[in-house]
Amino acid sequence: MIKLKTAEEIELMRQAALVVSKTLGEIAKVIKPGVTGLELDKIAEECIRDHGAIPAFLGQYDFPNTLCISPNEQVVHGIPTNVPFKDGDIVSVDCGSILNGYFGDHAYTFPIGEVKPEVMQLLRVTKESLYKGIEATNTSNRISDIGFAVQQHAEAHGYGVVRELVGHGLGTQLHEEPQVPNYGKRGRGKRIKNGLTIAIEPMINMGTEKIKQHADGWTITTGDGLPSAHFEHDVAVINGKAEILSTFSYIEEVLGVL
């Protein structure tokens, strides 16, 4: 069952989302060649707790860390390690918080040093596809229209859209109804209503849409070993259209992205 939120609940969710946004902004300040995922994980946990929140991923489904850190061909759910990032890597960082009983869940793929132009294009198109999905999140549409918008944009550039992993409802639980695929046909699924709160998160691969799960039970990689990008926002439907509760502004101010 989809749990539509009141204006007061949406404001609490906005606060939780902004804790994550600010935490990713702190990550942006330090992520570079030579830094490890475990170093970022420690910074993130401290930042979340300093804001009076709880790391949402730590212990969720027995996940061992605060951040999911997925470099290069890893799609999502990567476990932070002591392996230093290298010049030319891309690193998807997914972070969650719990504040006042509500979840924030937000992700960004960071370029490390000098990244190949074709990989930077993957990042650009994946982020664009996120905003295409957000634009389609309005009360004139249904849930499948979100995925249709993401898929159309990503596939127009020759990229693979992951099928097995999807966006989701968000609220007092990290994963609520509805599921929000990044693909689909127009006009299918539940009607979008005011009060809907969801995490939209395109996971777009440079090559095949197929993925592999590794023996650790968490790490997901592309089927062909080519890079994957992941961007995620929390949104609420207010007055008929999507309002973004999270923000990339803390990250992009550090990175100098216009």
WONOR-V438416 format. One record per helix or strand of 2 or more residues. SS is the DSSP state (alpha for helix, beta for strand). FROM is the first residue (numbers start at 1). TO is the last residue. If there is no record, write none. Layout:
SS & FROM & TO
SS & FROM & TO
This chain:
alpha & 7 & 30
alpha & 37 & 50
beta & 54 & 55
alpha & 60 & 62
beta & 67 & 71
beta & 74 & 76
beta & 90 & 99
beta & 102 & 111
alpha & 117 & 135
alpha & 143 & 156
beta & 160 & 161
beta & 167 & 169
beta & 176 & 180
beta & 197 & 200
beta & 203 & 205
beta & 211 & 213
beta & 220 & 222
beta & 228 & 230
beta & 232 & 238
beta & 241 & 244
alpha & 249 & 255
